[in-house]
Amino acid sequence: MEAVSFSRRQWLVAAGAVAITSIGPTRGGFAEQLDGSGKDLIFRTIDPRNAEPELSKLVQSWITPVKHFYVRSHAPNPMIDRDHYQLTVEGLVRNPLTLTFADLDQMPRHSVTATLTCAGNRRAEFNQEGEVGGVQWEAGAIGNARWSGVALSDVLNRAEVLENAKHVWFEGLDEIERDDGVIPFGGSIPLEKAMEDGKVPGALLADQMNGRDLSPDHGYPLRSVVPGYIGARSVKWLGKIFISDKPSPNHYLETAYKIVTNTEPIDWSESGPIYRYPINGAIAMPAANAQVQPGMIDVSGYVLPTGRAGATVQRVLISADDGVNWQEAKLTGEVSEYCWQLWNARIAVTAQTDKLLMRATDTSGGFMPQRVEWNAKGYLQNSWYKVPIKVS
Ligand code: MTE
């Protein structure tokens, strides 16, 4: 039998490991918890797990089933036993907390439907202008789920945040191997966002996704979910919350997830972290290079309005003649704050049509531009979506 080695911290969190479904390969002494949710995804990398659905499957329903929900992880899934799990809340608070699930279960529960999307969604399209590194995402690094848990603001109110606090840091329990050592994934959000108490709480500490416990790939047993912000701010396998007067110094807030054209230290310092996502969308069907006959064809896809409170999709437009004429698509699925909509259109194509174009606008003034300037990390690609087709 293969020996499985654990780090010291894993022995602490995994003691009594009742919730472990299966133990994956070890990497540097770190045993991975495999995901048993029957993923039906295209894996861009296997270690760590980075995968997106086929677009035709992604747009089958407004709520994305877990098996078709993209996975973006920087390290193996840590093994965490829910019964021994503790969340610490420290920093600029009057009342530091150590919360177990027994404590969290006493707090009011909220359910929020929100779309999660990676800042690198559609990254591969940047390669046409200049190569970008990182996971080569097409347009599937997005999904819409029902998240349930406690409002971050309720936890912060219980901890009694001090007057000079400005940022809420999140830290995961994963162990990411980098040249400068092993670090957890982390980041922060402004305190105002955390304390937002509109119809949708500013942030949730979620233990459920689509009515079931989070699967290991999605942050079991607890993650933050920050509606309206890029996926990187929704930290999986959450272990620690820290309140500060400064943004988090974690690599994934301080350096990564910024728009830079050069990657010298000065460029990282001069650029701010990405928080809110811009409007984006894609054509899911027909698929790239599909063969279709001249005449009317069905086109469908998704559109996500800007991650600003109250923003909703205004129009989705499709062109079959390189942007000369545009036809409005019909929006389907619910209209809900911080959620995508699906859309469909029936559009005429001729032997001259070599591609379909899609663009969209939202009620906050957001629009998909014709071109997005290339950036070194390939973030926030939200230009007009193009799909090549063959008409004959
Ligand atoms: N949290 C931890 N702890 N580790 C990670 O690697 N990836 C982030 C975020 N939270 C990540 C994380 C990124 S970049 C994204 S886009 C989302 O998780 C993806 O969430 P998902 O895998 O549940 O779709």
Boltz pocket constraint, residues with backbone or C-beta under 6 A from the ligand:
constraints:
  - pocket:
      binder: B
      contacts: [[A, 69], [A, 70], [A, 71], [A, 72], [A, 73], [A, 74], [A, 75], [A, 116], [A, 117], [A, 118], [A, 119], [A, 171], [A, 172], [A, 173], [A, 174], [A, 185], [A, 186], [A, 217], [A, 218], [A, 219], [A, 230], [A, 231], [A, 232], [A, 233], [A, 234], [A, 235], [A, 236], [A, 237]]
      max_distance: 6.0
